[in-house]
């Protein structure tokens, strides 16, 4: 059980880092907000919510140039973001 908790914590941390990257890219952030219907206040209030974190990774992973750019900025391999999304999904079910 401890390993599952660590994996979920690591996935959340990586997703939060990806969110930070996304917000730091104004055009990408605007697109994310427009496509999700979220506003800045809601995003800020729910930043730690696994549903939001999964949406962030889904959004980034859906466009390979964004996935590669984010992974490069975070100094990780692109598949690590996808794995983090899978861990978030398994740790909270269908959220």
C-alpha positions in Angstrom: 0.0 0.0 0.0 2.9 2.3 0.8 4.2 2.0 -2.8 0.8 2.9 -4.2 0.6 6.0 -2.0 4.1 7.1 -3.1 3.3 6.6 -6.7 0.1 8.6 -6.4 2.0 11.4 -4.5 4.7 11.4 -7.2 2.1 11.5 -9.9 0.3 14.4 -8.3 3.6 16.3 -7.8 4.5 15.7 -11.5 1.0 16.8 -12.6 1.3 20.0 -10.5 4.7 20.7 -12.1 3.0 20.2 -15.5 0.3 22.6 -14.5 2.9 25.2 -13.5 4.5 24.8 -16.9 1.2 25.1 -18.6 0.3 28.3 -16.7 3.7 29.7 -17.5 2.9 29.4 -21.2 0.2 32.1 -21.8 -1.1 30.8 -25.2 -1.2 27.2 -24.0 -2.9 28.2 -20.7 -5.5 30.2 -22.5 -6.2 27.3 -24.8 -6.5 24.9 -21.8 -8.9 27.2 -20.1 -11.0 27.7 -23.2 -11.2 24.0 -24.0 -12.0 22.9 -20.4 -14.4 25.8 -19.6 -12.4 26.5 -16.4 -11.6 30.0 -15.3 -8.5 31.1 -13.5 -10.2 31.2 -10.1 -11.6 27.7 -10.4 -8.2 26.4 -11.6 -6.4 28.0 -8.7 -9.0 26.7 -6.2 -8.9 23.1 -7.5 -5.3 22.8 -8.6 -4.7 19.8 -6.3 -7.9 18.0 -7.4 -7.0 14.7 -9.2 -9.7 15.4 -11.8 -8.0 18.7 -12.7 -4.5 17.2 -12.6 -5.6 14.4 -15.0 -7.2 17.0 -17.3 -3.9 19.0 -17.4 -1.9 15.9 -18.4 -4.6 14.8 -20.9 -4.5 18.2 -22.4 -0.7 18.3 -22.7 -0.5 14.7 -23.9 -3.1 15.3 -26.6 -0.7 17.5 -28.6 2.7 16.0 -29.0 4.6 19.3 -29.3 3.2 20.3 -26.0 4.0 17.0 -24.4 7.6 17.2 -25.6 8.0 20.8 -24.6 6.6 20.2 -21.2 8.7 17.1 -20.6 11.8 19.0 -21.8 11.0 21.9 -19.4 10.5 19.4 -16.5 13.6 17.4 -17.4 11.6 14.2 -17.7 10.8 11.7 -20.5 7.4 12.4 -22.2 6.0 8.9 -21.2 6.5 9.9 -17.6 3.7 12.4 -17.9 1.4 9.7 -19.4 2.3 7.3 -16.7 1.5 9.9 -14.1 -1.9 10.4 -15.6 -2.5 6.6 -15.4 -1.5 6.5 -11.8 -3.8 9.4 -11.0 -6.6 7.6 -12.7 -6.0 4.3 -10.8 -5.6 6.1 -7.5 -8.9 7.8 -7.6 -10.9 5.6 -9.9 -13.3 7.3 -12.4 -13.1 10.5 -10.3 
